[in-house]
Amino acid sequence: VANLGLETCMTLGMLSPEQVTKLKEAGLDFYNHNIDTSPEYYAEIASTRTMEDRLETVEHVRKGGIKVCCGGILGMGEAEADRISMLVTLATLPSHPDVRLSAVRTGMSDELQSLCFLAGANSIFVGNQLLTTENPATWKDNDLLQRLGMHVAPAKPASRSATMAA
């Protein structure tokens, strides 16, 4: 993927520092690892790991030199206070993660998405489908971005591995 000039992003679950090092050496740009919800509500949605486990993986990734993509999931029975607590947790990480609008954007008005960009979101997932959720049509995303005076970032230069192979 990197050889095509695209940024790489993976979601693999919990990682050790050694695993992060291997991924960094392989050329990984971003690692997605959501905290899902607030620390106070976490035990209500997960029983196989703790919030501390998730935050530890985020820290391993950050210290390993890979950019962190981290967020949460709304609509799992959490209270408004849990949403605020989740945002506080994200905002107080040593390095702020990139903020990306993803699933359920088809249910968001252009105005709501615009407010999200004003509040700090800086990227979106595009294409027909994201996992099991449809994305807005590409033309609709392009139209919104154009009206907001935003643009798609250009592809990054040829990858490190392409340079090393030459």
Number of C-alpha atoms within 10 A of each C-alpha: 11 18 13 12 15 15 16 12 16 13 11 8 11 17 19 11 15 11 14 22 19 12 19 18 9 12 18 20 17 22 24 19 22 19 23 20 26 23 15 13 20 19 14 11 12 11 8 7 11 14 17 12 14 17 19 16 21 26 17 20 27 19 13 17 14 20 21 23 21 20 21 14 14 13 8 11 10 17 13 10 12 18 19 13 17 22 15 12 16 21 12 9 12 9 12 13 17 16 19 17 16 15 18 12 17 13 10 11 10 17 10 12 16 16 12 15 18 10 10 11 15 13 14 17 15 16 12 12 13 13 8 7 13 16 22 19 14 12 9 12 17 15 14 17 15 12 11 12 8 13 11 10 7 8 10 11 12 13 16 13 12 12 9 7 6 5
